[in-house]
Amino acid sequence: MITVQLNRADFEYDIHSLVKAFFPAEDVLVGVGEQPSEEEISFHIVTNYRKDSIEIMVMPEDETSERVSHTVRVDFSDRKETKNRLKRAYYQLLRTYTKKDLPWGTLTGIRPVKIPVAFLEEGKSENEIRDFMKQTYFVSEEKIGLSIEVAERERALLEKLDYENGYSLYVGIPFCPSTCLYCSFTSFPLSVWNGRVDAYLDALEKEINFTAEHFAGKRLNSIYIGGGTPTTLTPKQLKRLTGMLRAGFDFSGCLEFTVEAGRPDSITREKLAVLRGEGISRISINPQTMNDKTLEMIGRRHTAQQAIESFYLARELGFDNINMDVIVGLPGETLSDVEVTMQKIAELAPDNLTVHSLALKRAARLKMQWDAYQNMTYENTDQTIRLTADYAGQMGLVPYYLYRQKNMAGNFENVGYAKPGKEGIYNILIMEEVQTIVACGAGSISKRLDPDGKIERCENVKDVAQYIGRIDEMIERKRVLFGESYLK
């Protein structure tokens, strides 16, 4: 454990996020006053806020290690600049202590591309953006270049949207064949809920019908059916779900219709035929790794060969916009293992590729059962990230969206690559928050974007039984969020 002691409560979240960025596998406790004395504490940080300065001291528990301190002058009336100076001071101190740099510097938020997007919209040059990100946040040249490239591509893609009157729709199917080791999403084993899937669809239909009726005066730009694993539904249930959407919504302004077919062990010819027949333009088939030993260990009940067969089946049925997800930094995987995965993906030549860096999520089995996995290797380096980027380039795929998560292996990022014209617009929307998203289903979150850029949210309950029993309440939450001035 790492403890951070403050002389008063301020900037706790920012300090915690930055310390965790350097030490993703450590527990970090940030607070005012005395800190708990525990044998496993690796080191202790003291932060004192003075009248016009901040003093930071690292005091290792190991008496043979050198104490490191840093003082920075600040003007507390300018909170944003004070936060940036504090984080730069922490960064420099922890860099000295650990002898390592972070690729994203002091940036700990999940949307680093927002910075270059904002500057590009102001007419700033690439050199001005580079100087700002390097001096303000200590971001590496490589990541600055990536964020600018993605920002330019995002802006061009989002020009297709109806910003004044448009919105996008998310539909959540919270069932999976099994729960993966690293997953913290709202999902429930289908074996437990198989008898209540139709009851879930009944409730979902009420919410979809409400949305269709009350957003009839708006322009639907994109639809994303995610989860969970939507293809855990039977062909008949998939037909029913897509039929609800076709019957209720005007698709004339819809730029894409995506279904996450994620788990190869949930894919059949009949299900893909239903999706193809309903006009779904984009699907995801997500192996995560092409190494069977890793697949078994992380709880994926399919083989690499099943992923390959599912991909070719989708191609046979006419799908011409297929995404595949991979995760780097999985327990026990080396650079050679990642290269095997990328070689097999390259042979398939998908239209989209999303490369995720493993994140140690608090609610995931991997984190909750950390004692059983902490001695495994978690390898994710610059070399790993460059390897995946090189393979994406060889496949003719370019980066078009990027986001980060807390506690990511190697403190890197998730990047979506695509062939020109095959990008997933919804992926950009969910990250950049530039359009209203209406979300239906258990655990989903609707976001209302106001003309002034303010975002308001409402959540549906995560538990399936609660969602079914309280569906009228979920609908009322939407009515309150969007209000009469927004709804039809």
C-alpha positions in Angstrom: 0.0 0.0 0.0 1.0 3.6 -0.7 -0.3 6.2 1.7 -0.7 10.0 1.0 -1.2 12.3 4.0 -2.6 15.8 3.4 -2.7 18.7 5.9 -6.1 19.6 4.4 -8.6 18.0 2.0 -7.9 19.2 -1.6 -7.1 17.6 -4.9 -7.4 14.1 -3.4 -8.8 12.6 -6.6 -6.1 14.0 -8.8 -3.3 12.9 -6.5 -4.8 9.4 -6.2 -5.1 9.0 -10.0 -1.5 10.1 -10.7 0.0 7.9 -8.0 -2.0 5.0 -9.3 -0.7 5.7 -12.8 2.8 5.0 -11.5 1.7 2.1 -9.4 -1.4 0.5 -10.9 -1.2 -2.7 -8.9 -0.8 -0.9 -5.5 -3.6 0.2 -3.2 -3.3 3.9 -2.7 -4.9 5.7 0.3 -5.2 9.5 0.2 -6.5 11.4 3.2 -6.2 14.0 5.9 -4.5 13.3 9.2 -2.9 10.1 10.5 -2.5 7.2 8.1 -2.8 3.6 9.1 0.4 1.8 10.1 0.7 -1.4 8.2 3.7 -3.6 7.5 3.0 -3.8 3.8 3.2 0.0 3.2 5.8 0.5 0.5 6.1 4.3 1.1 4.4 7.3 2.5 3.9 10.7 0.9 3.2 13.8 2.8 1.6 16.8 1.1 1.4 20.2 2.9 -0.6 23.0 1.4 0.9 26.4 2.5 -0.2 29.9 1.9 1.3 30.2 -1.6 3.1 26.9 -2.1 2.7 23.1 -1.9 5.4 20.9 -0.3 5.5 17.2 -1.2 7.7 14.6 0.5 8.2 10.9 -0.3 9.3 8.9 2.8 9.9 5.3 2.0 9.4 2.7 4.7 12.8 1.3 3.8 15.3 3.3 5.9 18.0 2.7 3.3 16.1 4.5 0.6 16.5 8.2 0.1 13.7 10.7 0.9 12.7 12.9 -1.9 10.9 16.3 -1.6 9.7 19.0 -3.9 8.1 22.4 -3.3 6.1 24.3 -5.9 4.8 27.9 -5.8 1.1 28.2 -6.6 -1.8 30.7 -6.6 -4.8 28.9 -5.1 -7.2 31.4 -6.6 -6.5 29.8 -10.0 -7.6 26.2 -9.3 -6.9 24.8 -12.8 -3.3 26.1 -12.9 -2.8 25.0 -9.2 -3.9 21.5 -10.1 -1.6 21.3 -13.1 1.4 22.6 -11.0 0.6 20.1 -8.3 0.4 17.2 -10.7 3.6 18.3 -12.4 5.4 18.4 -9.0 4.0 14.9 -8.1 5.1 13.6 -11.5 8.6 14.9 -11.2 8.9 13.5 -7.7 7.6 10.1 -8.6 9.6 10.0 -11.8 12.7 10.6 -9.7 11.6 7.9 -7.2 10.7 5.2 -9.7 13.2 6.1 -12.5 10.4 5.9 -15.1 8.3 8.1 -17.3 4.6 7.7 -18.1 3.7 7.9 -21.8 0.8 10.2 -21.1 2.6 12.3 -18.4 0.3 13.8 -15.8 -2.8 13.2 -17.9 -5.0 10.7 -16.0 -8.4 11.4 -17.6 -9.9 9.0 -20.1 -10.3 11.4 -23.0 -6.9 13.0 -23.8 -8.0 13.6 -27.4 -10.3 16.4 -26.1 -7.2 18.6 -25.7 -6.0 18.6 -29.3 -9.6 18.7 -30.6 -10.3 21.9 -28.7 -7.1 23.5 -30.0 -7.8 22.5 -33.5 -11.2 24.1 -33.3 -9.6 27.3 -32.1 -7.3 27.2 -35.2 -4.1 26.3 -33.3 -1.2 24.8 -35.2 0.1 21.3 -34.6 3.3 22.8 -33.2 1.3 24.9 -30.7 -0.6 21.8 -29.6 2.7 19.8 -29.2 4.3 22.5 -27.1 1.3 22.9 -24.9 0.8 19.1 -24.2 4.5 18.6 -23.6 5.0 21.6 -21.3 1.7 21.4 -19.4 1.3 17.6 -19.1 4.7 16.1 -19.9 3.1 13.9 -22.6 5.6 12.0 -24.8 6.1 13.0 -28.4 4.7 9.7 -29.6 1.5 10.1 -27.7 1.1 13.7 -28.7 1.4 12.7 -32.3 -1.1 9.9 -31.9 -3.7 12.2 -30.1 -3.4 14.9 -32.8 -3.8 12.3 -35.6 -6.9 10.8 -33.9 -8.3 14.3 -33.2 -8.1 15.3 -36.9 -9.7 12.1 -38.0 -12.5 12.4 -35.4 -13.4 15.9 -36.4 -13.8 14.8 -40.1 -16.0 11.9 -39.1 -18.2 13.8 -36.8 -19.0 16.3 -39.5 -21.6 13.8 -40.7 -23.7 14.2 -37.5 -26.8 16.2 -37.0 -25.6 18.2 -34.0 -28.7 20.4 -33.8 -31.4 17.7 -33.9 -29.6 14.3 -33.8 -29.1 11.7 -31.2 -27.8 8.1 -30.9 -29.3 5.0 -29.3 -27.7 2.3 -27.2 -29.4 -0.9 -26.3 -27.9 -3.2 -23.6 -28.2 -7.0 -23.5 -26.6 -7.8 -20.2 -26.1 -11.6 -20.7 -22.9 -13.5 -21.4 -21.9 -17.1 -21.8 -19.5 -16.6 -18.9 -17.8 -13.8 -17.0 -14.3 -13.0 -18.1 -11.5 -12.6 -15.6 -11.0 -8.9 -16.4 -14.6 -7.8 -16.9 -16.5 -5.3 -14.8 -19.3 -4.6 -17.1 -22.9 -5.3 -16.2 -23.3 -8.9 -17.3 -25.1 -12.0 -16.1 -24.4 -15.7 -16.9 -27.0 -16.8 -19.5 -27.2 -20.2 -17.8 -28.7 -18.5 -14.7 -31.0 -16.1 -16.6 -32.0 -18.2 -19.6 -35.6 -18.6 -18.4 -36.1 -14.8 -18.0 -34.6 -13.4 -21.2 -38.0 -13.0 -22.7 -39.2 -11.1 -19.6 -36.2 -8.9 -20.0 -37.1 -8.2 -23.6 -40.7 -7.4 -22.6 -39.4 -4.7 -20.3 -36.8 -3.5 -22.8 -39.6 -3.2 -25.4 -41.5 -0.8 -23.2 -38.4 1.4 -22.8 -37.6 1.2 -26.5 -41.2 2.1 -27.4 -41.2 5.1 -25.1 -37.9 6.3 -26.6 -39.2 5.8 -30.2 -42.4 7.8 -29.5 -40.8 10.6 -27.6 -37.8 11.1 -29.8 -39.8 10.9 -33.1 -39.0 14.6 -33.7 -35.2 14.0 -33.5 -32.9 12.5 -36.0 -31.4 9.1 -35.2 -27.7 9.0 -36.2 -26.4 5.7 -34.9 -27.5 2.5 -33.0 -25.3 0.3 -30.9 -26.5 -3.0 -29.4 -24.0 -4.0 -26.8 -23.7 -5.8 -23.5 -22.9 -8.3 -22.2 -23.1 -10.3 -25.4 -26.2 -9.6 -27.5 -25.6 -12.8 -29.5 -26.5 -14.8 -26.4 -30.0 -14.2 -27.6 -31.6 -16.9 -29.8 -32.2 -16.1 -33.4 -35.9 -15.6 -32.6 -35.1 -13.2 -29.8 -32.6 -11.3 -32.0 -35.3 -11.0 -34.6 -37.7 -9.7 -32.0 -35.2 -7.1 -30.8 -34.2 -5.8 -34.2 -37.9 -5.8 -35.1 -38.7 -3.5 -32.2 -36.2 -1.0 -33.5 -37.2 -1.2 -37.1 -40.9 -0.7 -36.2 -40.3 2.2 -33.9 -37.6 4.4 -35.4 -36.9 6.3 -38.6 -33.7 4.9 -40.0 -33.4 7.5 -42.8 -30.7 9.4 -41.0 -29.0 6.4 -39.4 -25.3 6.3 -40.4 -24.5 2.9 -38.7 -26.2 0.1 -36.9 -23.7 -2.0 -34.8 -24.2 -5.2 -32.9 -21.6 -6.6 -30.7 -21.4 -10.3 -31.5 -18.3 -10.3 -29.2 -18.0 -13.9 -28.0 -17.3 -16.4 -30.8 -19.0 -19.1 -28.6 -22.3 -17.3 -28.9 -22.2 -17.0 -32.7 -24.2 -19.2 -35.1 -25.1 -19.0 -38.8 -28.7 -18.5 -37.9 -28.0 -15.6 -35.6 -25.7 -13.9 -38.2 -28.3 -14.5 -40.9 -30.9 -12.6 -38.7 -28.6 -9.7 -38.2 -27.6 -9.5 -41.8 -31.3 -9.7 -42.9 -32.2 -6.8 -40.5 -29.6 -4.5 -42.2 -27.0 -4.5 -39.5 -24.0 -2.7 -41.0 -21.3 -3.4 -38.5 -20.5 -6.2 -36.0 -17.8 -7.1 -33.6 -16.2 -10.5 -33.2 -13.8 -10.2 -30.3 -11.2 -13.0 -29.6 -9.2 -10.8 -27.1 -6.2 -13.1 -27.7 -5.5 -15.9 -30.2 -3.7 -18.0 -27.6 -5.9 -20.9 -26.3 -4.0 -21.2 -23.0 -4.8 -17.6 -22.2 -8.4 -17.9 -23.4 -9.0 -20.7 -20.9 -7.3 -18.9 -18.1 -9.3 -15.7 -18.5 -12.6 -17.5 -18.7 -13.4 -17.3 -22.4 -15.2 -20.5 -23.4 -14.0 -20.6 -27.0 -10.8 -21.3 -28.9 -8.8 -19.2 -31.3 -10.1 -21.4 -34.1 -13.7 -20.7 -33.2 -12.9 -17.0 -33.5 -11.5 -17.6 -37.0 -14.4 -19.7 -38.1 -16.9 -17.1 -36.8 -15.1 -14.4 -38.7 -15.2 -16.3 -42.0 -18.8 -17.2 -41.5 -19.7 -13.5 -41.1 -17.8 -12.8 -44.3 -19.6 -15.6 -46.1 -22.9 -14.0 -45.1 -21.9 -10.7 -46.5 -20.7 -8.6 -43.5 -18.2 -6.1 -44.8 -17.6 -4.1 -41.7 -16.3 -6.4 -38.9 -14.4 -5.2 -35.8 -12.1 -7.4 -33.7 -10.9 -6.6 -30.2 -7.7 -7.7 -28.7 -6.2 -7.1 -25.2 -2.5 -6.6 -24.5 -1.1 -7.1 -21.0 -3.2 -10.2 -20.3 -1.8 -12.3 -17.4 1.1 -14.4 -18.5 1.3 -13.2 -22.1 4.6 -12.1 -23.5 5.4 -10.0 -26.6 5.7 -13.2 -28.6 2.2 -14.2 -27.6 0.8 -10.8 -28.7 2.6 -11.2 -32.0 1.0 -14.6 -32.5 -2.4 -12.9 -32.0 -1.6 -10.1 -34.3 -0.4 -12.4 -37.1 -3.6 -14.4 -36.9 -5.7 -11.2 -36.9 -3.8 -9.9 -39.9 -4.6 -13.1 -41.9 -8.3 -12.4 -41.3 -7.9 -8.7 -42.4 -10.8 -7.2 -40.3 -12.2 -3.8 -41.2 -11.7 -2.5 -37.7 -9.3 -3.5 -34.9 -9.5 -2.2 -31.3 -6.4 -2.7 -29.2 -7.1 -2.5 -25.5 -4.5 -2.3 -22.7 -5.6 -4.5 -19.8 -7.1 -2.4 -17.0 -7.2 -3.7 -13.4 -10.9 -2.8 -12.7 -12.0 -2.9 -9.1 -15.2 -4.9 -9.8 -13.4 -7.5 -12.0 -12.7 -11.0 -10.8 -9.0 -10.4 -11.6 -8.9 -7.6 -9.0 -11.1 -9.2 -6.4 -9.1 -12.4 -6.5 -5.8 -10.6 -6.9 -3.9 -12.9 -4.5 -4.4 -15.8 -7.0 -3.0 -13.8 -9.9 -0.6 -11.2 -8.5 2.5 -13.4 -9.2 1.8 -13.7 -12.9 3.5 -11.4 -15.4 1.6 -8.5 -16.9 3.7 -7.4 -19.8 2.7 -4.3 -21.7 5.5 -2.0 -23.0 6.2 0.5 -25.7 7.4 -2.4 -27.8 4.0 -4.2 -27.4 2.0 -1.1 -28.3 4.2 -0.4 -31.3 3.9 -4.0 -32.4 0.1 -3.7 -32.5 0.2 -0.3 -34.3 2.6 -1.7 -36.9 0.3 -4.7 -37.6 -2.7 -2.3 -37.9 -0.8 -0.3 -40.4 0.1 -3.4 -42.4 -3.6 -4.2 -42.6 -4.4 -0.7 -43.9 -6.0 0.4 -40.7 -5.5 3.9 -39.2 -6.2 5.2 -35.7 -9.6 7.0 -35.4 -10.5 6.9 -31.7 -8.6 6.6 -28.5 -9.5 6.5 -24.8 -7.8 5.6 -21.5 -8.9 3.8 -18.4 -7.7 3.8 -14.8 -5.0 1.3 -13.8 -4.1 0.3 -17.3 -1.2 -2.1 -17.9 1.8 0.0 -18.8 -0.2 3.2 -18.4 -1.0 3.2 -22.1 -4.3 3.5 -24.0 -7.0 1.8 -26.0 -6.9 2.6 -29.7 -9.5 1.9 -32.4 -8.1 1.4 -35.9 -10.2 1.1 -39.1 -10.0 1.1 -42.9 -11.1 4.5 -44.3 -14.9 4.5 -44.4 -15.3 1.7 -41.9 -14.9 3.7 -38.7 -17.3 3.2 -35.8 -19.0 6.6 -35.2 -20.7 5.5 -32.0 -17.3 4.6 -30.5 -16.2 8.2 -31.0 -19.5 9.6 -29.6 -19.4 7.6 -26.4 -15.9 8.8 -25.7 -16.0 12.5 -26.8 -19.5 13.2 -25.5 -20.6 15.5 -28.4 -24.1 14.1 -28.9 -27.0 13.0 -26.8 -27.1 9.2 -26.3 -30.4 7.6 -25.2 -29.6 4.2 -23.5 -32.1 1.4 -22.9 -31.5 -1.8 -20.9 -30.2 -2.8 -17.5 -27.1 -0.9 -16.4 -27.2 1.6 -19.3 -26.6 5.3 -18.9 -28.4 8.0 -20.9 -26.5 11.3 -21.6 -28.3 14.5 -22.5 -26.0 17.1 -24.2 -27.3 20.6 -23.9 -26.5 23.4 -26.4 -24.0 24.9 -23.9 -22.1 21.6 -23.7 -23.4 20.7 -20.3 -24.0 16.9 -19.9 -26.7 15.4 -17.6 -27.1 11.7 -17.0 -29.6 9.1 -15.7 -28.8 5.5 -15.0 -30.9 2.3 -15.3 -30.5 -0.2 -12.4 -27.9 -2.9 -13.2 -29.7 -5.9 -11.7 -31.8 -7.6 -14.4 -34.6 -8.6 -11.9 -34.8 -5.0 -10.6 -34.8 -3.7 -14.2 -37.8 -5.9 -15.1 -39.7 -5.0 -11.9 -39.0 -1.3 -12.1 -39.2 -0.6 -15.8 -41.8 2.1 -15.4 -39.4 3.9 -13.0 -36.6 3.6 -15.6 -38.9 5.2 -18.2 -39.8 8.0 -15.8 -36.1 8.7 -15.2 -35.8 9.4 -18.9 -38.9 11.6 -18.9 -37.3 13.7 -16.1 -33.9 13.8 -17.7 -35.0 15.0 -21.1 -38.1 17.0 -20.1 -40.9 18.3 -22.2 -38.7 20.8 -23.9 -36.5 18.1 -25.3 -39.0 15.3 -25.9 -41.7 15.4 -28.6 
